[in-house]
Amino acid sequence: MTRAAIGVGMVGYAFMGRAHSQAWRNVGRFFDVPAEPRLAAICGRDEAATQAAADRLGWAAAELDWRRLVERDDVDIVDVCTPGDTHAAIAVAALEAGKHVLCEKPLANTLDEAEAMAAAAAAAPAARTMVAFNYRRVPAVALIRSLVAEGRLGEIRHVRARYLQDWPLDPEFPLLWRFDREQAGTGAIGDLASHIVDLAQHLAGRPIAEVTALTETFIRERPLPSGDGRGPVTVDDAALFLARLEGGAVATFEVSRLAPGHRNGLWIELNGSRGSVTFDLERLNEIELYEAGAGAPAEGFRRTLVTEPEHPYAGAWWPPGHILGWEHTFVHEVRDLLDAIGSGAPAEPDFASGLQVQRVLDAVVRSARTRRWETTAPDGAQPREGSVQ
Ligand code: SOE
């Protein structure tokens, strides 16, 4: 059977561009998607590099101006894989042109931009939007979400999350865009905390209502990429914060880019009134589940390998025990977006969910500055009485 085709245009071709390209290429090989992605065009500013990326990653054409990419008739989905300072302009233009949009995280660099993006999405109800919080699409994480939704852990009381990396540990590591507030908005907050804030809210099924935070920049200047002197780091290296979720759960978060030995260490635990569950990205095929009531001597955390056909996403791949990796999360992400486009159901997390994460990140930045609890409410109002106990 021949499937309908759907055209994809991607802006950016670096790390995330490569990860997303592989997802668009492979999704139809493994999942029964309603339309087969056609890799219509990829866009970048450097002509030779963009053409080389098109050839290597399998895109039919190379564009040098994202406005032209967005206007192309053969592009139905615009995939935004650029630094945060360009997300809003590209995504809003794409939505106004009637395209579906997949956008890398965090949704934007500022709350104003995120609000504009969510408003553009609301004004284009036929378009599906999705923020690329890919860790929701680890089968083990998706399984945790269903266990929580079924009530297997009882009422969620604690969420405990950290995301630690060490790639810029060397003070001689260059001052890339990720260290520049103009281009990246924030440092570990936008890059790393955005993921665990999204996971915490998604897994607990409740939004964060207020936070109290501290941030630190340990390495305050780095060599300029040109090799010509040094420049200031204008973002955070690390952030720690406490949060209250609506409905009474409490949470702790820690993110750092300067945690030696932690290459890409995302870890999250939820404790409910009846059980606990933990997930560690460095062992991403597993969960550790504790369910109270088994009684001695069987009571304790139990490891489950999440590769059975009945587990989320896993059945589309290999036989049980044939483990999956990081790149599969992007395949799952575009599968879910294509399904939403096909069915007309909302994609998740959409721009409204991305905006909620942005409100939390904004409250973290404010709280680190004011040294007070800060609300995530849009109008700055304190959480409604009773919503946070
Ligand atoms: C770098 O810190 C990075 O690539 C993040 O930008 C990604 O979102 C994360 O998934 C892996 O680390």
Residues whose N, C-alpha, C, O or C-beta is under 5 A from the ligand:
A	BS01	SOE	D191
